[in-house]
């Protein structure tokens, strides 16, 4: 579903993935979390990427939190970086 109040350009996708990367180091605040969810609702490529990430790590406060395995954060950050660079 498209949220016309949240228009975004490809650059926004990159910014969002950077936020995802930041999340891996520190938990996102509610506002950032909501921004990411809204973006994904309107952006099919981002939604697909996020669904992939979500299978491995829950990245929003209202998701069930679980511990991240040792070393996992670094690996996922690499994946996110590749998404940013390819986007
Ligand atoms: Zn996007």
PDB file of the backbone (N, CA, C, O) and the ligand in Angstrom, with CONECT records:
HET     ZN  A 101       1
ATOM      1  N   UNK A   1       0.842  -1.190   0.000  1.00  0.00           N
ATOM      2  CA  UNK A   1       0.000   0.000   0.000  1.00  0.00           C
ATOM      3  C   UNK A   1       0.875   1.236   0.000  1.00  0.00           C
ATOM      4  O   UNK A   1       1.883   1.299   0.703  1.00  0.00           O
ATOM      5  N   UNK A   2       0.479   2.221  -0.797  1.00  0.00           N
ATOM      6  CA  UNK A   2       1.278   3.435  -0.955  1.00  0.00           C
ATOM      7  C   UNK A   2       0.795   4.508   0.016  1.00  0.00           C
ATOM      8  O   UNK A   2      -0.395   4.820   0.075  1.00  0.00           O
ATOM      9  N   UNK A   3       1.721   5.059   0.764  1.00  0.00           N
ATOM     10  CA  UNK A   3       1.404   6.155   1.670  1.00  0.00           C
ATOM     11  C   UNK A   3       1.881   7.453   1.034  1.00  0.00           C
ATOM     12  O   UNK A   3       3.074   7.756   1.044  1.00  0.00           O
ATOM     13  N   UNK A   4       0.950   8.211   0.485  1.00  0.00           N
ATOM     14  CA  UNK A   4       1.307   9.411  -0.269  1.00  0.00           C
ATOM     15  C   UNK A   4       1.909  10.492   0.622  1.00  0.00           C
ATOM     16  O   UNK A   4       2.526  11.437   0.130  1.00  0.00           O
ATOM     17  N   UNK A   5       1.728  10.349   1.924  1.00  0.00           N
ATOM     18  CA  UNK A   5       2.307  11.350   2.814  1.00  0.00           C
ATOM     19  C   UNK A   5       3.784  11.068   3.073  1.00  0.00           C
ATOM     20  O   UNK A   5       4.480  11.859   3.710  1.00  0.00           O
ATOM     21  N   UNK A   6       4.245   9.931   2.568  1.00  0.00           N
ATOM     22  CA  UNK A   6       5.648   9.562   2.779  1.00  0.00           C
ATOM     23  C   UNK A   6       6.333   9.290   1.448  1.00  0.00           C
ATOM     24  O   UNK A   6       6.799   8.178   1.202  1.00  0.00           O
ATOM     25  N   UNK A   7       6.396  10.325   0.570  1.00  0.00           N
ATOM     26  CA  UNK A   7       7.068  10.109  -0.711  1.00  0.00           C
ATOM     27  C   UNK A   7       8.546   9.867  -0.471  1.00  0.00           C
ATOM     28  O   UNK A   7       9.129  10.410   0.467  1.00  0.00           O
ATOM     29  N   UNK A   8       9.136   9.066  -1.305  1.00  0.00           N
ATOM     30  CA  UNK A   8      10.569   8.848  -1.126  1.00  0.00           C
ATOM     31  C   UNK A   8      11.253   8.592  -2.448  1.00  0.00           C
ATOM     32  O   UNK A   8      10.664   8.055  -3.386  1.00  0.00           O
ATOM     33  N   UNK A   9      12.511   8.990  -2.501  1.00  0.00           N
ATOM     34  CA  UNK A   9      13.358   8.783  -3.654  1.00  0.00           C
ATOM     35  C   UNK A   9      14.334   7.657  -3.337  1.00  0.00           C
ATOM     36  O   UNK A   9      14.454   7.239  -2.185  1.00  0.00           O
ATOM     37  N   UNK A  10      15.035   7.163  -4.366  1.00  0.00           N
ATOM     38  CA  UNK A  10      16.020   6.107  -4.112  1.00  0.00           C
ATOM     39  C   UNK A  10      16.985   6.461  -2.989  1.00  0.00           C
ATOM     40  O   UNK A  10      17.421   5.582  -2.245  1.00  0.00           O
ATOM     41  N   UNK A  11      17.319   7.732  -2.861  1.00  0.00           N
ATOM     42  CA  UNK A  11      18.219   8.138  -1.787  1.00  0.00           C
ATOM     43  C   UNK A  11      17.638   7.830  -0.422  1.00  0.00           C
ATOM     44  O   UNK A  11      18.380   7.549   0.519  1.00  0.00           O
ATOM     45  N   UNK A  12      16.318   7.879  -0.305  1.00  0.00           N
ATOM     46  CA  UNK A  12      15.686   7.555   0.970  1.00  0.00           C
ATOM     47  C   UNK A  12      15.884   6.093   1.324  1.00  0.00           C
ATOM     48  O   UNK A  12      16.011   5.733   2.494  1.00  0.00           O
ATOM     49  N   UNK A  13      15.907   5.254   0.293  1.00  0.00           N
ATOM     50  CA  UNK A  13      16.128   3.833   0.553  1.00  0.00           C
ATOM     51  C   UNK A  13      17.510   3.647   1.165  1.00  0.00           C
ATOM     52  O   UNK A  13      17.672   2.888   2.121  1.00  0.00           O
ATOM     53  N   UNK A  14      18.491   4.327   0.623  1.00  0.00           N
ATOM     54  CA  UNK A  14      19.849   4.197   1.157  1.00  0.00           C
ATOM     55  C   UNK A  14      19.902   4.695   2.589  1.00  0.00           C
ATOM     56  O   UNK A  14      20.538   4.082   3.446  1.00  0.00           O
ATOM     57  N   UNK A  15      19.230   5.812   2.845  1.00  0.00           N
ATOM     58  CA  UNK A  15      19.215   6.354   4.202  1.00  0.00           C
ATOM     59  C   UNK A  15      18.573   5.361   5.153  1.00  0.00           C
ATOM     60  O   UNK A  15      19.003   5.204   6.296  1.00  0.00           O
ATOM     61  N   UNK A  16      17.539   4.694   4.664  1.00  0.00           N
ATOM     62  CA  UNK A  16      16.853   3.750   5.519  1.00  0.00           C
ATOM     63  C   UNK A  16      17.748   2.569   5.852  1.00  0.00           C
ATOM     64  O   UNK A  16      17.767   2.088   6.985  1.00  0.00           O
ATOM     65  N   UNK A  17      18.485   2.109   4.857  1.00  0.00           N
ATOM     66  CA  UNK A  17      19.367   0.973   5.122  1.00  0.00           C
ATOM     67  C   UNK A  17      20.492   1.376   6.057  1.00  0.00           C
ATOM     68  O   UNK A  17      20.984   0.557   6.834  1.00  0.00           O
ATOM     69  N   UNK A  18      20.898   2.633   5.985  1.00  0.00           N
ATOM     70  CA  UNK A  18      21.905   3.073   6.948  1.00  0.00           C
ATOM     71  C   UNK A  18      21.325   3.041   8.356  1.00  0.00           C
ATOM     72  O   UNK A  18      22.012   2.692   9.316  1.00  0.00           O
ATOM     73  N   UNK A  19      20.056   3.408   8.465  1.00  0.00           N
ATOM     74  CA  UNK A  19      19.424   3.350   9.783  1.00  0.00           C
ATOM     75  C   UNK A  19      19.331   1.919  10.274  1.00  0.00           C
ATOM     76  O   UNK A  19      19.489   1.642  11.464  1.00  0.00           O
ATOM     77  N   UNK A  20      19.072   1.007   9.337  1.00  0.00           N
ATOM     78  CA  UNK A  20      19.027  -0.399   9.722  1.00  0.00           C
ATOM     79  C   UNK A  20      20.384  -0.825  10.261  1.00  0.00           C
ATOM     80  O   UNK A  20      20.484  -1.574  11.232  1.00  0.00           O
ATOM     81  N   UNK A  21      21.423  -0.328   9.603  1.00  0.00           N
ATOM     82  CA  UNK A  21      22.776  -0.654  10.050  1.00  0.00           C
ATOM     83  C   UNK A  21      23.028  -0.098  11.442  1.00  0.00           C
ATOM     84  O   UNK A  21      23.607  -0.770  12.296  1.00  0.00           O
ATOM     85  N   UNK A  22      22.593   1.120  11.660  1.00  0.00           N
ATOM     86  CA  UNK A  22      22.755   1.736  12.974  1.00  0.00           C
ATOM     87  C   UNK A  22      21.999   0.943  14.036  1.00  0.00           C
ATOM     88  O   UNK A  22      22.437   0.817  15.179  1.00  0.00           O
ATOM     89  N   UNK A  23      20.866   0.420  13.627  1.00  0.00           N
ATOM     90  CA  UNK A  23      20.081  -0.359  14.572  1.00  0.00           C
ATOM     91  C   UNK A  23      20.875  -1.534  15.126  1.00  0.00           C
ATOM     92  O   UNK A  23      20.721  -1.931  16.281  1.00  0.00           O
ATOM     93  N   UNK A  24      21.732  -2.077  14.262  1.00  0.00           N
ATOM     94  CA  UNK A  24      22.488  -3.248  14.678  1.00  0.00           C
ATOM     95  C   UNK A  24      23.436  -2.912  15.813  1.00  0.00           C
ATOM     96  O   UNK A  24      23.826  -3.786  16.587  1.00  0.00           O
ATOM     97  N   UNK A  25      23.801  -1.655  15.911  1.00  0.00           N
ATOM     98  CA  UNK A  25      24.688  -1.250  17.010  1.00  0.00           C
ATOM     99  C   UNK A  25      23.896  -0.763  18.213  1.00  0.00           C
ATOM    100  O   UNK A  25      24.231  -1.061  19.359  1.00  0.00           O
ATOM    101  N   UNK A  26      22.846  -0.014  17.932  1.00  0.00           N
ATOM    102  CA  UNK A  26      22.015   0.508  19.024  1.00  0.00           C
ATOM    103  C   UNK A  26      20.557   0.432  18.607  1.00  0.00           C
ATOM    104  O   UNK A  26      20.220   0.678  17.448  1.00  0.00           O
ATOM    105  N   UNK A  27      19.723   0.102  19.522  1.00  0.00           N
ATOM    106  CA  UNK A  27      18.318  -0.050  19.224  1.00  0.00           C
ATOM    107  C   UNK A  27      17.726   1.259  18.713  1.00  0.00           C
ATOM    108  O   UNK A  27      17.964   2.327  19.276  1.00  0.00           O
ATOM    109  N   UNK A  28      16.962   1.156  17.654  1.00  0.00           N
ATOM    110  CA  UNK A  28      16.334   2.339  17.094  1.00  0.00           C
ATOM    111  C   UNK A  28      15.277   2.888  18.043  1.00  0.00           C
ATOM    112  O   UNK A  28      14.631   2.139  18.776  1.00  0.00           O
ATOM    113  N   UNK A  29      15.110   4.209  18.017  1.00  0.00           N
ATOM    114  CA  UNK A  29      14.015   4.783  18.787  1.00  0.00           C
ATOM    115  C   UNK A  29      12.697   4.561  18.047  1.00  0.00           C
ATOM    116  O   UNK A  29      12.689   4.161  16.883  1.00  0.00           O
ATOM    117  N   UNK A  30      11.606   4.818  18.720  1.00  0.00           N
ATOM    118  CA  UNK A  30      10.295   4.536  18.144  1.00  0.00           C
ATOM    119  C   UNK A  30      10.032   5.312  16.864  1.00  0.00           C
ATOM    120  O   UNK A  30       9.423   4.798  15.925  1.00  0.00           O
ATOM    121  N   UNK A  31      10.502   6.561  16.836  1.00  0.00           N
ATOM    122  CA  UNK A  31      10.255   7.403  15.659  1.00  0.00           C
ATOM    123  C   UNK A  31      10.951   6.835  14.436  1.00  0.00           C
ATOM    124  O   UNK A  31      10.361   6.753  13.359  1.00  0.00           O
ATOM    125  N   UNK A  32      12.197   6.447  14.605  1.00  0.00           N
ATOM    126  CA  UNK A  32      12.937   5.885  13.482  1.00  0.00           C
ATOM    127  C   UNK A  32      12.326   4.574  13.039  1.00  0.00           C
ATOM    128  O   UNK A  32      12.236   4.282  11.846  1.00  0.00           O
ATOM    129  N   UNK A  33      11.910   3.793  14.012  1.00  0.00           N
ATOM    130  CA  UNK A  33      11.278   2.522  13.722  1.00  0.00           C
ATOM    131  C   UNK A  33      10.021   2.720  12.876  1.00  0.00           C
ATOM    132  O   UNK A  33       9.794   2.006  11.899  1.00  0.00           O
ATOM    133  N   UNK A  34       9.221   3.693  13.265  1.00  0.00           N
ATOM    134  CA  UNK A  34       7.986   3.964  12.545  1.00  0.00           C
ATOM    135  C   UNK A  34       8.296   4.453  11.133  1.00  0.00           C
ATOM    136  O   UNK A  34       7.621   4.070  10.177  1.00  0.00           O
ATOM    137  N   UNK A  35       9.316   5.300  11.004  1.00  0.00           N
ATOM    138  CA  UNK A  35       9.718   5.808   9.692  1.00  0.00           C
ATOM    139  C   UNK A  35      10.087   4.650   8.767  1.00  0.00           C
ATOM    140  O   UNK A  35       9.695   4.624   7.601  1.00  0.00           O
ATOM    141  N   UNK A  36      10.838   3.704   9.298  1.00  0.00           N
ATOM    142  CA  UNK A  36      11.265   2.559   8.492  1.00  0.00           C
ATOM    143  C   UNK A  36      10.053   1.740   8.070  1.00  0.00           C
ATOM    144  O   UNK A  36       9.945   1.323   6.917  1.00  0.00           O
ATOM    145  N   UNK A  37       9.142   1.514   9.014  1.00  0.00           N
ATOM    146  CA  UNK A  37       7.955   0.726   8.668  1.00  0.00           C
ATOM    147  C   UNK A  37       7.127   1.426   7.596  1.00  0.00           C
ATOM    148  O   UNK A  37       6.644   0.784   6.663  1.00  0.00           O
ATOM    149  N   UNK A  38       6.961   2.741   7.727  1.00  0.00           N
ATOM    150  CA  UNK A  38       6.181   3.477   6.736  1.00  0.00           C
ATOM    151  C   UNK A  38       6.853   3.417   5.367  1.00  0.00           C
ATOM    152  O   UNK A  38       6.189   3.238   4.345  1.00  0.00           O
ATOM    153  N   UNK A  39       8.164   3.567   5.360  1.00  0.00           N
ATOM    154  CA  UNK A  39       8.885   3.513   4.096  1.00  0.00           C
ATOM    155  C   UNK A  39       8.662   2.157   3.438  1.00  0.00           C
ATOM    156  O   UNK A  39       8.370   2.081   2.244  1.00  0.00           O
ATOM    157  N   UNK A  40       8.799   1.094   4.211  1.00  0.00           N
ATOM    158  CA  UNK A  40       8.680  -0.247   3.652  1.00  0.00           C
ATOM    159  C   UNK A  40       7.266  -0.503   3.121  1.00  0.00           C
ATOM    160  O   UNK A  40       7.083  -1.229   2.145  1.00  0.00           O
ATOM    161  N   UNK A  41       6.272   0.100   3.773  1.00  0.00           N
ATOM    162  CA  UNK A  41       4.903  -0.075   3.311  1.00  0.00           C
ATOM    163  C   UNK A  41       4.713   0.490   1.914  1.00  0.00           C
ATOM    164  O   UNK A  41       3.864   0.017   1.157  1.00  0.00           O
ATOM    165  N   UNK A  42       5.506   1.509   1.569  1.00  0.00           N
ATOM    166  CA  UNK A  42       5.339   2.191   0.289  1.00  0.00           C
ATOM    167  C   UNK A  42       6.409   1.822  -0.718  1.00  0.00           C
ATOM    168  O   UNK A  42       6.367   2.276  -1.861  1.00  0.00           O
ATOM    169  N   UNK A  43       7.351   1.020  -0.318  1.00  0.00           N
ATOM    170  CA  UNK A  43       8.503   0.755  -1.171  1.00  0.00           C
ATOM    171  C   UNK A  43       8.722  -0.754  -1.274  1.00  0.00           C
ATOM    172  O   UNK A  43       9.242  -1.384  -0.353  1.00  0.00           O
ATOM    173  N   UNK A  44       8.321  -1.315  -2.396  1.00  0.00           N
ATOM    174  CA  UNK A  44       8.379  -2.767  -2.544  1.00  0.00           C
ATOM    175  C   UNK A  44       9.793  -3.321  -2.400  1.00  0.00           C
ATOM    176  O   UNK A  44       9.981  -4.296  -1.673  1.00  0.00           O
ATOM    177  N   UNK A  45      10.807  -2.735  -3.069  1.00  0.00           N
ATOM    178  CA  UNK A  45      12.161  -3.285  -2.919  1.00  0.00           C
ATOM    179  C   UNK A  45      12.622  -3.283  -1.474  1.00  0.00           C
ATOM    180  O   UNK A  45      13.206  -4.260  -1.005  1.00  0.00           O
ATOM    181  N   UNK A  46      12.361  -2.177  -0.752  1.00  0.00           N
ATOM    182  CA  UNK A  46      12.777  -2.121   0.639  1.00  0.00           C
ATOM    183  C   UNK A  46      12.010  -3.136   1.471  1.00  0.00           C
ATOM    184  O   UNK A  46      12.569  -3.772   2.364  1.00  0.00           O
ATOM    185  N   UNK A  47      10.730  -3.280   1.171  1.00  0.00           N
ATOM    186  CA  UNK A  47       9.926  -4.234   1.921  1.00  0.00           C
ATOM    187  C   UNK A  47      10.487  -5.639   1.755  1.00  0.00           C
ATOM    188  O   UNK A  47      10.585  -6.399   2.719  1.00  0.00           O
ATOM    189  N   UNK A  48      10.852  -5.974   0.525  1.00  0.00           N
ATOM    190  CA  UNK A  48      11.411  -7.297   0.269  1.00  0.00           C
ATOM    191  C   UNK A  48      12.715  -7.486   1.026  1.00  0.00           C
ATOM    192  O   UNK A  48      12.950  -8.538   1.621  1.00  0.00           O
ATOM    193  N   UNK A  49      13.565  -6.461   1.003  1.00  0.00           N
ATOM    194  CA  UNK A  49      14.840  -6.559   1.711  1.00  0.00           C
ATOM    195  C   UNK A  49      14.613  -6.691   3.205  1.00  0.00           C
ATOM    196  O   UNK A  49      15.268  -7.484   3.880  1.00  0.00           O
ATOM    197  N   UNK A  50      13.676  -5.901   3.711  1.00  0.00           N
ATOM    198  CA  UNK A  50      13.439  -5.924   5.147  1.00  0.00           C
ATOM    199  C   UNK A  50      12.850  -7.244   5.596  1.00  0.00           C
ATOM    200  O   UNK A  50      13.162  -7.735   6.681  1.00  0.00           O
ATOM    201  N   UNK A  51      11.982  -7.830   4.746  1.00  0.00           N
ATOM    202  CA  UNK A  51      11.413  -9.119   5.112  1.00  0.00           C
ATOM    203  C   UNK A  51      12.518 -10.161   5.222  1.00  0.00           C
ATOM    204  O   UNK A  51      12.482 -11.046   6.077  1.00  0.00           O
ATOM    205  N   UNK A  52      13.501 -10.034   4.336  1.00  0.00           N
ATOM    206  CA  UNK A  52      14.630 -10.962   4.386  1.00  0.00           C
ATOM    207  C   UNK A  52      15.404 -10.782   5.677  1.00  0.00           C
ATOM    208  O   UNK A  52      15.761 -11.752   6.346  1.00  0.00           O
ATOM    209  N   UNK A  53      15.659  -9.517   6.021  1.00  0.00           N
ATOM    210  CA  UNK A  53      16.390  -9.244   7.250  1.00  0.00           C
ATOM    211  C   UNK A  53      15.588  -9.690   8.462  1.00  0.00           C
ATOM    212  O   UNK A  53      16.140 -10.205   9.435  1.00  0.00           O
ATOM    213  N   UNK A  54      14.301  -9.488   8.390  1.00  0.00           N
ATOM    214  CA  UNK A  54      13.452  -9.773   9.539  1.00  0.00           C
ATOM    215  C   UNK A  54      13.443 -11.249   9.896  1.00  0.00           C
ATOM    216  O   UNK A  54      13.218 -11.629  11.045  1.00  0.00           O
ATOM    217  N   UNK A  55      13.694 -12.077   8.880  1.00  0.00           N
ATOM    218  CA  UNK A  55      13.727 -13.510   9.165  1.00  0.00           C
ATOM    219  C   UNK A  55      14.862 -13.836  10.124  1.00  0.00           C
ATOM    220  O   UNK A  55      14.823 -14.842  10.832  1.00  0.00           O
ATOM    221  N   UNK A  56      15.865 -12.982  10.137  1.00  0.00           N
ATOM    222  CA  UNK A  56      17.036 -13.270  10.947  1.00  0.00           C
ATOM    223  C   UNK A  56      17.104 -12.412  12.196  1.00  0.00           C
ATOM    224  O   UNK A  56      17.544 -12.879  13.247  1.00  0.00           O
ATOM    225  N   UNK A  57      16.676 -11.166  12.093  1.00  0.00           N
ATOM    226  CA  UNK A  57      16.737 -10.290  13.251  1.00  0.00           C
ATOM    227  C   UNK A  57      15.491  -9.407  13.288  1.00  0.00           C
ATOM    228  O   UNK A  57      15.082  -8.844  12.273  1.00  0.00           O
ATOM    229  N   UNK A  58      14.908  -9.300  14.455  1.00  0.00           N
ATOM    230  CA  UNK A  58      13.764  -8.400  14.626  1.00  0.00           C
ATOM    231  C   UNK A  58      14.311  -7.025  14.926  1.00  0.00           C
ATOM    232  O   UNK A  58      15.086  -6.844  15.865  1.00  0.00           O
ATOM    233  N   UNK A  59      13.901  -6.049  14.119  1.00  0.00           N
ATOM    234  CA  UNK A  59      14.569  -4.766  14.208  1.00  0.00           C
ATOM    235  C   UNK A  59      13.690  -3.657  14.740  1.00  0.00           C
ATOM    236  O   UNK A  59      14.089  -2.493  14.717  1.00  0.00           O
ATOM    237  N   UNK A  60      12.524  -3.982  15.211  1.00  0.00           N
ATOM    238  CA  UNK A  60      11.698  -2.926  15.780  1.00  0.00           C
ATOM    239  C   UNK A  60      11.268  -3.296  17.192  1.00  0.00           C
ATOM    240  O   UNK A  60      11.130  -4.466  17.548  1.00  0.00           O
ATOM    241  N   UNK A  61      11.064  -2.251  17.972  1.00  0.00           N
ATOM    242  CA  UNK A  61      10.789  -2.465  19.384  1.00  0.00           C
ATOM    243  C   UNK A  61       9.552  -3.312  19.628  1.00  0.00           C
ATOM    244  O   UNK A  61       9.489  -4.076  20.591  1.00  0.00           O
ATOM    245  N   UNK A  62       8.565  -3.168  18.742  1.00  0.00           N
ATOM    246  CA  UNK A  62       7.337  -3.898  18.986  1.00  0.00           C
ATOM    247  C   UNK A  62       7.388  -5.304  18.416  1.00  0.00           C
ATOM    248  O   UNK A  62       6.404  -6.043  18.461  1.00  0.00           O
ATOM    249  N   UNK A  63       8.551  -5.667  17.878  1.00  0.00           N
ATOM    250  CA  UNK A  63       8.729  -7.062  17.507  1.00  0.00           C
ATOM    251  C   UNK A  63       9.269  -7.805  18.724  1.00  0.00           C
ATOM    252  O   UNK A  63       9.776  -7.196  19.667  1.00  0.00           O
ATOM    253  N   UNK A  64       9.153  -9.097  18.688  1.00  0.00           N
ATOM    254  CA  UNK A  64       9.706  -9.889  19.780  1.00  0.00           C
ATOM    255  C   UNK A  64      11.226  -9.810  19.692  1.00  0.00           C
ATOM    256  O   UNK A  64      11.834 -10.240  18.711  1.00  0.00           O
ATOM    257  N   UNK A  65      11.821  -9.253  20.736  1.00  0.00           N
ATOM    258  CA  UNK A  65      13.274  -9.123  20.703  1.00  0.00           C
ATOM    259  C   UNK A  65      13.935 -10.433  21.101  1.00  0.00           C
ATOM    260  O   UNK A  65      13.438 -11.183  21.941  1.00  0.00           O
ATOM    261  N   UNK A  66      15.052 -10.672  20.478  1.00  0.00           N
ATOM    262  CA  UNK A  66      15.818 -11.871  20.814  1.00  0.00           C
ATOM    263  C   UNK A  66      17.283 -11.523  20.708  1.00  0.00           C
ATOM    264  O   UNK A  66      17.657 -10.615  19.966  1.00  0.00           O
ATOM    265  N   UNK A  67      18.107 -12.229  21.435  1.00  0.00           N
ATOM    266  CA  UNK A  67      19.533 -11.920  21.400  1.00  0.00           C
ATOM    267  C   UNK A  67      20.139 -12.161  20.018  1.00  0.00           C
ATOM    268  O   UNK A  67      19.768 -13.095  19.307  1.00  0.00           O
ATOM    269  N   UNK A  68      21.064 -11.303  19.670  1.00  0.00           N
ATOM    270  CA  UNK A  68      21.753 -11.462  18.393  1.00  0.00           C
ATOM    271  C   UNK A  68      23.038 -12.260  18.637  1.00  0.00           C
ATOM    272  O   UNK A  68      23.829 -11.928  19.520  1.00  0.00           O
ATOM    273  N   UNK A  69      23.229 -13.306  17.847  1.00  0.00           N
ATOM    274  CA  UNK A  69      24.412 -14.155  18.056  1.00  0.00           C
ATOM    275  C   UNK A  69      25.712 -13.377  17.877  1.00  0.00           C
ATOM    276  O   UNK A  69      25.769 -12.377  17.162  1.00  0.00           O
ATOM    277  N   UNK A  70      26.740 -13.862  18.542  1.00  0.00           N
ATOM    278  CA  UNK A  70      28.057 -13.248  18.443  1.00  0.00           C
ATOM    279  C   UNK A  70      28.496 -13.188  16.981  1.00  0.00           C
ATOM    280  O   UNK A  70      28.417 -14.184  16.262  1.00  0.00           O
ATOM    281  N   UNK A  71      28.957 -12.016  16.548  1.00  0.00           N
ATOM    282  CA  UNK A  71      29.471 -11.894  15.185  1.00  0.00           C
ATOM    283  C   UNK A  71      28.390 -11.676  14.141  1.00  0.00           C
ATOM    284  O   UNK A  71      28.684 -11.325  12.999  1.00  0.00           O
ATOM    285  N   UNK A  72      27.145 -11.884  14.530  1.00  0.00           N
ATOM    286  CA  UNK A  72      26.070 -11.753  13.552  1.00  0.00           C
ATOM    287  C   UNK A  72      25.909 -10.318  13.077  1.00  0.00           C
ATOM    288  O   UNK A  72      25.665 -10.063  11.898  1.00  0.00           O
ATOM    289  N   UNK A  73      26.049  -9.387  14.010  1.00  0.00           N
ATOM    290  CA  UNK A  73      25.878  -7.981  13.682  1.00  0.00           C
ATOM    291  C   UNK A  73      26.813  -7.554  12.558  1.00  0.00           C
ATOM    292  O   UNK A  73      26.399  -6.853  11.635  1.00  0.00           O
ATOM    293  N   UNK A  74      28.061  -7.972  12.635  1.00  0.00           N
ATOM    294  CA  UNK A  74      29.029  -7.598  11.603  1.00  0.00           C
ATOM    295  C   UNK A  74      28.622  -8.168  10.250  1.00  0.00           C
ATOM    296  O   UNK A  74      28.702  -7.482   9.231  1.00  0.00           O
ATOM    297  N   UNK A  75      28.186  -9.426  10.246  1.00  0.00           N
ATOM    298  CA  UNK A  75      27.787 -10.042   8.979  1.00  0.00           C
ATOM    299  C   UNK A  75      26.600  -9.314   8.375  1.00  0.00           C
ATOM    300  O   UNK A  75      26.573  -9.049   7.173  1.00  0.00           O
ATOM    301  N   UNK A  76      25.621  -8.990   9.207  1.00  0.00           N
ATOM    302  CA  UNK A  76      24.431  -8.349   8.689  1.00  0.00           C
ATOM    303  C   UNK A  76      24.742  -6.941   8.206  1.00  0.00           C
ATOM    304  O   UNK A  76      24.168  -6.475   7.222  1.00  0.00           O
ATOM    305  N   UNK A  77      25.650  -6.266   8.899  1.00  0.00           N
ATOM    306  CA  UNK A  77      26.043  -4.938   8.448  1.00  0.00           C
ATOM    307  C   UNK A  77      26.679  -5.004   7.062  1.00  0.00           C
ATOM    308  O   UNK A  77      26.497  -4.096   6.252  1.00  0.00           O
ATOM    309  N   UNK A  78      27.414  -6.061   6.790  1.00  0.00           N
ATOM    310  CA  UNK A  78      28.001  -6.238   5.469  1.00  0.00           C
ATOM    311  C   UNK A  78      26.898  -6.370   4.427  1.00  0.00           C
ATOM    312  O   UNK A  78      26.974  -5.774   3.352  1.00  0.00           O
ATOM    313  N   UNK A  79      25.875  -7.154   4.751  1.00  0.00           N
ATOM    314  CA  UNK A  79      24.760  -7.330   3.832  1.00  0.00           C
ATOM    315  C   UNK A  79      24.074  -5.996   3.560  1.00  0.00           C
ATOM    316  O   UNK A  79      23.776  -5.652   2.417  1.00  0.00           O
ATOM    317  N   UNK A  80      23.832  -5.262   4.629  1.00  0.00           N
ATOM    318  CA  UNK A  80      23.163  -3.966   4.484  1.00  0.00           C
ATOM    319  C   UNK A  80      24.010  -3.028   3.638  1.00  0.00           C
ATOM    320  O   UNK A  80      23.490  -2.309   2.784  1.00  0.00           O
ATOM    321  N   UNK A  81      25.315  -3.037   3.879  1.00  0.00           N
ATOM    322  CA  UNK A  81      26.201  -2.170   3.115  1.00  0.00           C
ATOM    323  C   UNK A  81      26.132  -2.506   1.632  1.00  0.00           C
ATOM    324  O   UNK A  81      26.149  -1.610   0.788  1.00  0.00           O
ATOM    325  N   UNK A  82      26.053  -3.789   1.315  1.00  0.00           N
ATOM    326  CA  UNK A  82      25.961  -4.193  -0.076  1.00  0.00           C
ATOM    327  C   UNK A  82      24.658  -3.709  -0.692  1.00  0.00           C
ATOM    328  O   UNK A  82      24.623  -3.306  -1.854  1.00  0.00           O
ATOM    329  N   UNK A  83      23.585  -3.752   0.095  1.00  0.00           N
ATOM    330  CA  UNK A  83      22.301  -3.262  -0.390  1.00  0.00           C
ATOM    331  C   UNK A  83      22.381  -1.770  -0.675  1.00  0.00           C
ATOM    332  O   UNK A  83      21.854  -1.295  -1.681  1.00  0.00           O
ATOM    333  N   UNK A  84      23.036  -1.039   0.207  1.00  0.00           N
ATOM    334  CA  UNK A  84      23.176   0.405   0.029  1.00  0.00           C
ATOM    335  C   UNK A  84      23.952   0.704  -1.237  1.00  0.00           C
ATOM    336  O   UNK A  84      23.570   1.575  -2.019  1.00  0.00           O
ATOM    337  N   UNK A  85      25.041  -0.017  -1.435  1.00  0.00           N
ATOM    338  CA  UNK A  85      25.905   0.245  -2.581  1.00  0.00           C
ATOM    339  C   UNK A  85      25.248  -0.161  -3.888  1.00  0.00           C
ATOM    340  O   UNK A  85      25.473   0.477  -4.917  1.00  0.00           O
ATOM    341  N   UNK A  86      24.436  -1.219  -3.862  1.00  0.00           N
ATOM    342  CA  UNK A  86      23.793  -1.690  -5.087  1.00  0.00           C
ATOM    343  C   UNK A  86      22.553  -0.862  -5.390  1.00  0.00           C
ATOM    344  O   UNK A  86      22.095  -0.827  -6.532  1.00  0.00           O
ATOM    345  N   UNK A  87      22.000  -0.186  -4.363  1.00  0.00           N
ATOM    346  CA  UNK A  87      20.777   0.579  -4.551  1.00  0.00           C
ATOM    347  C   UNK A  87      21.048   1.858  -5.267  1.00  0.00           C
ATOM    348  O   UNK A  87      20.125   2.634  -5.513  1.00  0.00           O
TER     349      UNK A  87
HETATM  350 ZN    ZN A 101      12.816   2.251  -0.376  1.00  0.00          ZN
END
